[in-house]
Amino acid sequence: MNEGERVAQLAATDIEAWVRSRSETVSVRNLENDLFFQNIDVYLILAQKGS
């Protein structure tokens, strides 16, 4: 893993933690390791109250 990939991994981890910590968040699905979703640049799916 190169430096850019390490930075991206840390950012994704931080973003996922932040989303999970919000009271509006119902669920979060991390798709970073799913090749189908990588190909369309989707890394997290989340559900929020009222959305």
C-alpha distance matrix in Angstrom:
0.0 3.8 6.8 8.1 5.9 6.5 10.0 10.5 9.9 12.3 14.6 14.9 15.7 18.2 19.8 20.2 21.9 24.1 25.2 26.0 28.0 30.3 33.7 33.8 30.8 32.0 28.8 25.1 23.1 19.3 18.3 14.5 14.2 17.3 17.0 20.4 19.8 16.4 18.6 21.0 18.7 20.0 17.9 20.7 24.3 26.8 30.5 32.6 36.3 38.5 36.1
3.8 0.0 3.8 5.6 5.3 6.3 8.8 10.1 10.7 12.6 14.4 15.5 16.7 18.6 20.1 21.2 22.8 24.6 25.9 27.2 28.9 31.0 34.6 34.6 31.9 33.5 30.5 26.7 25.0 21.2 20.3 16.5 16.8 19.7 19.1 22.3 21.3 17.7 19.6 21.7 19.1 20.9 19.0 21.9 25.7 28.0 31.7 33.6 37.2 39.3 36.9
6.8 3.8 0.0 3.8 5.4 5.1 6.2 8.6 9.8 10.7 12.3 14.2 15.4 16.6 18.3 20.0 21.3 22.6 24.4 25.9 27.2 29.2 32.9 33.1 30.7 32.6 29.9 26.3 25.0 21.4 20.9 17.2 18.3 21.3 21.1 24.0 22.5 19.0 21.2 22.7 19.6 21.2 19.2 21.7 25.5 27.4 31.1 32.6 36.1 38.1 35.9
8.1 5.6 3.8 0.0 3.8 5.4 5.1 6.2 8.6 10.0 10.5 12.2 14.3 15.4 16.3 18.2 20.0 21.0 22.4 24.3 25.8 27.4 31.1 30.9 28.6 30.6 27.9 24.2 23.0 19.5 18.8 15.2 16.7 19.4 19.0 21.5 19.7 16.3 18.3 19.5 16.3 18.1 16.4 19.1 22.8 24.9 28.6 30.1 33.7 35.5 33.0
5.9 5.3 5.4 3.8 0.0 3.8 5.4 5.0 6.1 8.6 9.8 10.4 12.2 14.2 15.2 16.3 18.3 19.8 20.9 22.4 24.3 26.1 29.6 29.5 26.8 28.4 25.5 21.8 20.2 16.5 15.7 12.0 13.1 16.0 15.8 18.7 17.0 13.7 16.1 17.6 14.6 16.0 14.0 16.8 20.5 22.8 26.5 28.3 32.0 34.0 31.5
6.5 6.3 5.1 5.4 3.8 0.0 3.8 5.4 5.1 6.2 8.6 9.9 10.6 12.4 14.2 15.4 16.7 18.4 20.0 21.2 22.7 24.9 28.5 28.8 26.2 27.9 25.1 21.5 20.4 16.7 16.7 13.1 14.4 17.7 18.2 21.2 19.3 16.3 19.1 20.5 17.3 18.0 15.4 17.5 21.3 23.1 26.7 28.3 31.8 34.1 32.0
10.0 8.8 6.2 5.1 5.4 3.8 0.0 3.8 5.4 5.2 6.1 8.6 9.9 10.6 12.2 14.2 15.4 16.5 18.3 20.0 21.1 23.0 26.7 27.0 24.7 26.9 24.5 21.0 20.4 16.9 17.3 14.0 16.1 19.1 19.7 22.1 19.8 16.9 19.6 20.3 16.7 17.5 15.0 16.9 20.6 22.0 25.6 26.7 30.2 32.3 30.2
10.5 10.1 8.6 6.2 5.0 5.4 3.8 0.0 3.8 5.5 5.0 6.1 8.6 9.8 10.4 12.1 14.2 15.2 16.3 18.2 19.9 21.5 25.1 24.9 22.4 24.4 21.8 18.2 17.3 13.9 13.9 10.7 13.2 15.8 16.4 18.6 16.1 13.3 16.1 16.6 13.0 13.7 11.3 13.4 17.2 19.0 22.6 24.0 27.6 29.6 27.3
9.9 10.7 9.8 8.6 6.1 5.1 5.4 3.8 0.0 3.8 5.4 5.1 6.2 8.6 9.9 10.6 12.3 14.3 15.4 16.5 18.4 20.5 24.0 24.1 21.3 22.9 20.1 16.5 15.4 11.9 12.3 9.1 11.1 14.3 15.6 18.1 15.7 13.4 16.7 17.5 14.1 14.0 10.9 12.6 16.4 18.1 21.7 23.3 26.9 29.2 27.1
12.3 12.6 10.7 10.0 8.6 6.2 5.2 5.5 3.8 0.0 3.8 5.5 5.1 6.2 8.6 9.9 10.6 12.3 14.3 15.4 16.6 18.9 22.5 23.1 20.6 22.7 20.3 17.0 16.7 13.5 14.8 12.1 14.4 17.6 19.2 21.4 18.8 16.8 20.1 20.5 16.9 16.5 13.3 14.1 17.7 18.7 22.1 23.1 26.5 28.9 27.2
14.6 14.4 12.3 10.5 9.8 8.6 6.1 5.0 5.4 3.8 0.0 3.8 5.4 5.1 6.1 8.5 9.9 10.5 12.2 14.2 15.3 17.0 20.7 20.9 18.7 21.1 19.0 15.7 15.8 13.0 14.3 12.0 15.0 17.6 19.1 20.8 17.7 15.9 19.0 18.7 15.0 14.5 11.7 12.3 15.8 16.6 20.0 20.8 24.2 26.3 24.5
14.9 15.5 14.2 12.2 10.4 9.9 8.6 6.1 5.1 5.5 3.8 0.0 3.8 5.4 5.1 6.0 8.5 9.8 10.5 12.2 14.2 15.8 19.3 19.1 16.5 18.4 15.9 12.4 12.2 9.2 10.6 8.6 11.9 14.2 16.1 17.6 14.5 13.1 16.5 16.2 12.7 11.6 8.3 8.8 12.4 13.5 17.1 18.4 22.0 24.2 22.2
15.7 16.7 15.4 14.3 12.2 10.6 9.9 8.6 6.2 5.1 5.4 3.8 0.0 3.8 5.5 5.2 6.2 8.6 10.0 10.6 12.3 14.8 18.1 18.7 15.9 17.7 15.3 12.1 12.2 9.5 11.8 10.2 12.8 15.6 18.0 19.8 16.9 15.8 19.5 19.3 16.0 14.4 10.9 10.6 13.7 14.2 17.5 18.6 21.9 24.6 23.1
18.2 18.6 16.6 15.4 14.2 12.4 10.6 9.8 8.6 6.2 5.1 5.4 3.8 0.0 3.8 5.5 5.2 6.2 8.7 9.9 10.6 12.8 16.4 17.2 15.1 17.6 15.9 13.1 14.2 12.2 14.7 13.4 16.3 18.9 21.2 22.6 19.4 18.4 21.9 21.2 17.7 16.2 13.0 12.1 15.0 14.8 17.6 18.0 21.1 23.7 22.5
19.8 20.1 18.3 16.3 15.2 14.2 12.2 10.4 9.9 8.6 6.1 5.1 5.5 3.8 0.0 3.8 5.4 5.1 6.1 8.6 9.9 11.1 14.7 14.8 12.7 15.3 13.7 10.9 12.2 10.7 13.0 12.4 15.8 17.6 19.9 20.8 17.3 16.7 20.0 18.8 15.3 13.5 10.7 9.4 11.9 11.6 14.6 15.0 18.2 20.5 19.0
20.2 21.2 20.0 18.2 16.3 15.4 14.2 12.1 10.6 9.9 8.5 6.0 5.2 5.5 3.8 0.0 3.8 5.4 5.2 6.1 8.6 10.3 13.6 13.7 10.8 12.8 10.6 7.7 9.0 7.7 10.8 10.9 14.0 15.7 18.5 19.3 16.1 16.1 19.5 18.5 15.5 12.9 9.7 7.7 9.9 9.5 12.5 13.4 16.7 19.4 18.0
21.9 22.8 21.3 20.0 18.3 16.7 15.4 14.2 12.3 10.6 9.9 8.5 6.2 5.2 5.4 3.8 0.0 3.8 5.5 5.1 6.2 9.0 12.2 13.4 11.0 13.1 11.6 9.6 11.6 10.8 14.2 14.1 16.9 18.9 21.9 22.9 19.7 19.7 23.2 22.3 19.2 16.8 13.5 11.4 13.1 12.0 14.2 14.5 17.2 20.3 19.5
24.1 24.6 22.6 21.0 19.8 18.4 16.5 15.2 14.3 12.3 10.5 9.8 8.6 6.2 5.1 5.4 3.8 0.0 3.8 5.5 5.1 6.7 10.4 11.4 9.9 12.9 12.3 10.7 13.3 13.0 16.1 16.2 19.4 21.1 23.8 24.4 21.0 21.0 24.3 22.8 19.7 17.3 14.5 12.2 13.5 11.8 13.7 13.1 15.7 18.4 17.8
25.2 25.9 24.4 22.4 20.9 20.0 18.3 16.3 15.4 14.3 12.2 10.5 10.0 8.7 6.1 5.2 5.5 3.8 0.0 3.8 5.4 5.6 8.9 8.8 6.7 9.7 9.1 7.7 10.7 11.1 14.3 15.2 18.4 19.4 22.2 22.4 18.9 19.5 22.6 20.8 18.0 15.1 12.8 9.8 10.3 8.2 9.9 9.5 12.4 15.1 14.2
26.0 27.2 25.9 24.3 22.4 21.2 20.0 18.2 16.5 15.4 14.2 12.2 10.6 9.9 8.6 6.1 5.1 5.5 3.8 0.0 3.8 5.6 8.0 8.8 6.1 8.1 7.3 6.8 10.0 11.0 14.6 15.8 18.5 19.7 22.9 23.2 20.0 20.9 24.2 22.7 20.2 17.0 14.3 11.1 11.3 8.9 10.1 10.0 12.4 15.7 15.4
28.0 28.9 27.2 25.8 24.3 22.7 21.1 19.9 18.4 16.6 15.3 14.2 12.3 10.6 9.9 8.6 6.2 5.1 5.4 3.8 0.0 3.8 6.4 8.7 7.5 10.1 10.5 10.5 13.8 14.6 18.2 19.1 21.9 23.3 26.4 26.8 23.5 24.2 27.5 26.0 23.2 20.3 17.6 14.5 14.8 12.2 12.8 11.6 13.3 16.5 16.8
30.3 31.0 29.2 27.4 26.1 24.9 23.0 21.5 20.5 18.9 17.0 15.8 14.8 12.8 11.1 10.3 9.0 6.7 5.6 5.6 3.8 0.0 3.8 5.4 5.5 9.0 10.4 11.0 14.7 16.0 19.3 20.5 23.6 24.5 27.5 27.4 23.9 24.9 27.9 25.8 23.2 20.2 18.2 14.8 14.5 11.3 11.2 9.1 10.4 13.2 13.8
33.7 34.6 32.9 31.1 29.6 28.5 26.7 25.1 24.0 22.5 20.7 19.3 18.1 16.4 14.7 13.6 12.2 10.4 8.9 8.0 6.4 3.8 0.0 3.8 5.5 8.0 10.6 12.4 16.2 18.2 21.5 23.2 26.0 26.6 29.8 29.4 26.1 27.5 30.3 28.2 25.9 22.7 20.8 17.2 16.2 12.6 11.4 8.6 8.5 11.5 13.1
33.8 34.6 33.1 30.9 29.5 28.8 27.0 24.9 24.1 23.1 20.9 19.1 18.7 17.2 14.8 13.7 13.4 11.4 8.8 8.8 8.7 5.4 3.8 0.0 3.8 6.4 9.4 11.3 15.0 17.3 20.2 22.3 25.2 25.3 28.2 27.4 24.1 25.8 28.3 25.9 23.9 20.6 19.3 15.6 14.0 10.3 8.5 5.2 5.2 8.0 9.3
30.8 31.9 30.7 28.6 26.8 26.2 24.7 22.4 21.3 20.6 18.7 16.5 15.9 15.1 12.7 10.8 11.0 9.9 6.7 6.1 7.5 5.5 5.5 3.8 0.0 3.8 5.8 7.5 11.3 13.7 16.7 18.9 21.6 21.8 24.8 24.2 21.0 22.7 25.4 23.2 21.3 17.8 16.2 12.5 10.9 7.2 6.1 4.4 6.3 9.7 9.9
32.0 33.5 32.6 30.6 28.4 27.9 26.9 24.4 22.9 22.7 21.1 18.4 17.7 17.6 15.3 12.8 13.1 12.9 9.7 8.1 10.1 9.0 8.0 6.4 3.8 0.0 3.8 7.2 10.5 13.7 16.6 19.3 21.5 21.3 24.5 23.7 20.8 23.0 25.7 23.7 22.2 18.5 17.0 13.2 10.9 7.5 5.3 5.1 6.3 9.9 10.1
28.8 30.5 29.9 27.9 25.5 25.1 24.5 21.8 20.1 20.3 19.0 15.9 15.3 15.9 13.7 10.6 11.6 12.3 9.1 7.3 10.5 10.4 10.6 9.4 5.8 3.8 0.0 3.8 6.8 10.1 13.0 15.8 17.8 17.6 21.0 20.4 17.6 19.8 22.6 20.9 19.5 15.8 14.0 10.3 8.3 5.6 5.3 7.1 9.5 12.8 12.0
25.1 26.7 26.3 24.2 21.8 21.5 21.0 18.2 16.5 17.0 15.7 12.4 12.1 13.1 10.9 7.7 9.6 10.7 7.7 6.8 10.5 11.0 12.4 11.3 7.5 7.2 3.8 0.0 3.8 6.5 9.6 12.1 14.4 14.5 17.8 17.5 14.6 16.4 19.4 17.9 16.2 12.6 10.4 6.8 5.8 4.4 6.6 9.0 12.2 15.1 13.6
23.1 25.0 25.0 23.0 20.2 20.4 20.4 17.3 15.4 16.7 15.8 12.2 12.2 14.2 12.2 9.0 11.6 13.3 10.7 10.0 13.8 14.7 16.2 15.0 11.3 10.5 6.8 3.8 0.0 3.8 6.3 9.3 11.1 10.9 14.3 14.1 11.5 13.5 16.5 15.5 14.2 10.6 8.4 5.6 5.1 6.2 8.9 12.1 15.3 17.9 15.9
19.3 21.2 21.4 19.5 16.5 16.7 16.9 13.9 11.9 13.5 13.0 9.2 9.5 12.2 10.7 7.7 10.8 13.0 11.1 11.0 14.6 16.0 18.2 17.3 13.7 13.7 10.1 6.5 3.8 0.0 3.8 5.8 8.0 8.7 12.1 12.7 10.1 11.0 14.5 14.1 12.3 9.2 6.1 4.8 6.7 8.7 12.0 14.9 18.4 20.9 18.7
18.3 20.3 20.9 18.8 15.7 16.7 17.3 13.9 12.3 14.8 14.3 10.6 11.8 14.7 13.0 10.8 14.2 16.1 14.3 14.6 18.2 19.3 21.5 20.2 16.7 16.6 13.0 9.6 6.3 3.8 0.0 3.8 5.5 5.2 8.4 9.0 6.5 7.6 11.0 11.0 9.7 7.0 4.7 5.6 7.5 10.7 14.0 17.2 20.7 22.8 20.2
14.5 16.5 17.2 15.2 12.0 13.1 14.0 10.7 9.1 12.1 12.0 8.6 10.2 13.4 12.4 10.9 14.1 16.2 15.2 15.8 19.1 20.5 23.2 22.3 18.9 19.3 15.8 12.1 9.3 5.8 3.8 0.0 3.8 5.7 7.9 9.8 7.5 6.6 10.4 11.2 9.1 7.7 4.9 7.3 10.4 13.3 16.9 19.7 23.4 25.5 22.9
14.2 16.8 18.3 16.7 13.1 14.4 16.1 13.2 11.1 14.4 15.0 11.9 12.8 16.3 15.8 14.0 16.9 19.4 18.4 18.5 21.9 23.6 26.0 25.2 21.6 21.5 17.8 14.4 11.1 8.0 5.5 3.8 0.0 3.8 6.2 9.0 8.3 7.4 10.8 12.5 11.4 10.4 8.3 10.5 13.0 16.0 19.4 22.5 26.1 28.3 25.7
17.3 19.7 21.3 19.4 16.0 17.7 19.1 15.8 14.3 17.6 17.6 14.2 15.6 18.9 17.6 15.7 18.9 21.1 19.4 19.7 23.3 24.5 26.6 25.3 21.8 21.3 17.6 14.5 10.9 8.7 5.2 5.7 3.8 0.0 3.8 5.6 5.6 6.2 8.8 10.4 10.4 9.2 8.3 10.5 12.1 15.5 18.6 22.0 25.4 27.3 24.5
17.0 19.1 21.1 19.0 15.8 18.2 19.7 16.4 15.6 19.2 19.1 16.1 18.0 21.2 19.9 18.5 21.9 23.8 22.2 22.9 26.4 27.5 29.8 28.2 24.8 24.5 21.0 17.8 14.3 12.1 8.4 7.9 6.2 3.8 0.0 3.8 5.5 4.9 6.2 8.9 9.6 9.8 10.0 12.9 14.6 18.2 21.4 24.7 28.2 29.8 26.7
20.4 22.3 24.0 21.5 18.7 21.2 22.1 18.6 18.1 21.4 20.8 17.6 19.8 22.6 20.8 19.3 22.9 24.4 22.4 23.2 26.8 27.4 29.4 27.4 24.2 23.7 20.4 17.5 14.1 12.7 9.0 9.8 9.0 5.6 3.8 0.0 3.8 5.5 5.4 7.0 9.0 8.8 10.2 12.6 13.5 17.2 19.9 23.4 26.8 28.0 24.7
19.8 21.3 22.5 19.7 17.0 19.3 19.8 16.1 15.7 18.8 17.7 14.5 16.9 19.4 17.3 16.1 19.7 21.0 18.9 20.0 23.5 23.9 26.1 24.1 21.0 20.8 17.6 14.6 11.5 10.1 6.5 7.5 8.3 5.6 5.5 3.8 0.0 3.8 5.3 5.2 6.1 5.1 6.6 9.1 10.2 13.9 16.9 20.2 23.7 25.0 21.7
16.4 17.7 19.0 16.3 13.7 16.3 16.9 13.3 13.4 16.8 15.9 13.1 15.8 18.4 16.7 16.1 19.7 21.0 19.5 20.9 24.2 24.9 27.5 25.8 22.7 23.0 19.8 16.4 13.5 11.0 7.6 6.6 7.4 6.2 4.9 5.5 3.8 0.0 3.8 5.4 4.9 5.9 6.7 10.2 12.4 16.0 19.4 22.4 26.1 27.4 24.2
18.6 19.6 21.2 18.3 16.1 19.1 19.6 16.1 16.7 20.1 19.0 16.5 19.5 21.9 20.0 19.5 23.2 24.3 22.6 24.2 27.5 27.9 30.3 28.3 25.4 25.7 22.6 19.4 16.5 14.5 11.0 10.4 10.8 8.8 6.2 5.4 5.3 3.8 0.0 3.8 5.6 7.8 9.9 13.2 14.8 18.5 21.6 24.6 28.2 29.1 25.6
21.0 21.7 22.7 19.5 17.6 20.5 20.3 16.6 17.5 20.5 18.7 16.2 19.3 21.2 18.8 18.5 22.3 22.8 20.8 22.7 26.0 25.8 28.2 25.9 23.2 23.7 20.9 17.9 15.5 14.1 11.0 11.2 12.5 10.4 8.9 7.0 5.2 5.4 3.8 0.0 3.8 5.7 8.9 11.7 12.7 16.3 19.2 22.0 25.5 26.1 22.5
18.7 19.1 19.6 16.3 14.6 17.3 16.7 13.0 14.1 16.9 15.0 12.7 16.0 17.7 15.3 15.5 19.2 19.7 18.0 20.2 23.2 23.2 25.9 23.9 21.3 22.2 19.5 16.2 14.2 12.3 9.7 9.1 11.4 10.4 9.6 9.0 6.1 4.9 5.6 3.8 0.0 3.8 6.4 9.5 11.5 14.8 18.0 20.5 24.2 25.0 21.6
20.0 20.9 21.2 18.1 16.0 18.0 17.5 13.7 14.0 16.5 14.5 11.6 14.4 16.2 13.5 12.9 16.8 17.3 15.1 17.0 20.3 20.2 22.7 20.6 17.8 18.5 15.8 12.6 10.6 9.2 7.0 7.7 10.4 9.2 9.8 8.8 5.1 5.9 7.8 5.7 3.8 0.0 3.8 6.1 7.7 11.1 14.4 17.1 20.7 21.8 18.5
17.9 19.0 19.2 16.4 14.0 15.4 15.0 11.3 10.9 13.3 11.7 8.3 10.9 13.0 10.7 9.7 13.5 14.5 12.8 14.3 17.6 18.2 20.8 19.3 16.2 17.0 14.0 10.4 8.4 6.1 4.7 4.9 8.3 8.3 10.0 10.2 6.6 6.7 9.9 8.9 6.4 3.8 0.0 3.8 7.0 10.1 13.8 16.4 20.1 21.8 18.9
20.7 21.9 21.7 19.1 16.8 17.5 16.9 13.4 12.6 14.1 12.3 8.8 10.6 12.1 9.4 7.7 11.4 12.2 9.8 11.1 14.5 14.8 17.2 15.6 12.5 13.2 10.3 6.8 5.6 4.8 5.6 7.3 10.5 10.5 12.9 12.6 9.1 10.2 13.2 11.7 9.5 6.1 3.8 0.0 3.8 6.4 10.1 12.7 16.5 18.4 15.7
24.3 25.7 25.5 22.8 20.5 21.3 20.6 17.2 16.4 17.7 15.8 12.4 13.7 15.0 11.9 9.9 13.1 13.5 10.3 11.3 14.8 14.5 16.2 14.0 10.9 10.9 8.3 5.8 5.1 6.7 7.5 10.4 13.0 12.1 14.6 13.5 10.2 12.4 14.8 12.7 11.5 7.7 7.0 3.8 0.0 3.8 7.0 10.2 13.8 15.5 12.7
26.8 28.0 27.4 24.9 22.8 23.1 22.0 19.0 18.1 18.7 16.6 13.5 14.2 14.8 11.6 9.5 12.0 11.8 8.2 8.9 12.2 11.3 12.6 10.3 7.2 7.5 5.6 4.4 6.2 8.7 10.7 13.3 16.0 15.5 18.2 17.2 13.9 16.0 18.5 16.3 14.8 11.1 10.1 6.4 3.8 0.0 3.8 6.6 10.2 12.3 10.0
30.5 31.7 31.1 28.6 26.5 26.7 25.6 22.6 21.7 22.1 20.0 17.1 17.5 17.6 14.6 12.5 14.2 13.7 9.9 10.1 12.8 11.2 11.4 8.5 6.1 5.3 5.3 6.6 8.9 12.0 14.0 16.9 19.4 18.6 21.4 19.9 16.9 19.4 21.6 19.2 18.0 14.4 13.8 10.1 7.0 3.8 0.0 3.8 6.9 9.0 7.2
32.6 33.6 32.6 30.1 28.3 28.3 26.7 24.0 23.3 23.1 20.8 18.4 18.6 18.0 15.0 13.4 14.5 13.1 9.5 10.0 11.6 9.1 8.6 5.2 4.4 5.1 7.1 9.0 12.1 14.9 17.2 19.7 22.5 22.0 24.7 23.4 20.2 22.4 24.6 22.0 20.5 17.1 16.4 12.7 10.2 6.6 3.8 0.0 3.8 6.2 5.6
36.3 37.2 36.1 33.7 32.0 31.8 30.2 27.6 26.9 26.5 24.2 22.0 21.9 21.1 18.2 16.7 17.2 15.7 12.4 12.4 13.3 10.4 8.5 5.2 6.3 6.3 9.5 12.2 15.3 18.4 20.7 23.4 26.1 25.4 28.2 26.8 23.7 26.1 28.2 25.5 24.2 20.7 20.1 16.5 13.8 10.2 6.9 3.8 0.0 3.8 5.6
38.5 39.3 38.1 35.5 34.0 34.1 32.3 29.6 29.2 28.9 26.3 24.2 24.6 23.7 20.5 19.4 20.3 18.4 15.1 15.7 16.5 13.2 11.5 8.0 9.7 9.9 12.8 15.1 17.9 20.9 22.8 25.5 28.3 27.3 29.8 28.0 25.0 27.4 29.1 26.1 25.0 21.8 21.8 18.4 15.5 12.3 9.0 6.2 3.8 0.0 3.8
36.1 36.9 35.9 33.0 31.5 32.0 30.2 27.3 27.1 27.2 24.5 22.2 23.1 22.5 19.0 18.0 19.5 17.8 14.2 15.4 16.8 13.8 13.1 9.3 9.9 10.1 12.0 13.6 15.9 18.7 20.2 22.9 25.7 24.5 26.7 24.7 21.7 24.2 25.6 22.5 21.6 18.5 18.9 15.7 12.7 10.0 7.2 5.6 5.6 3.8 0.0
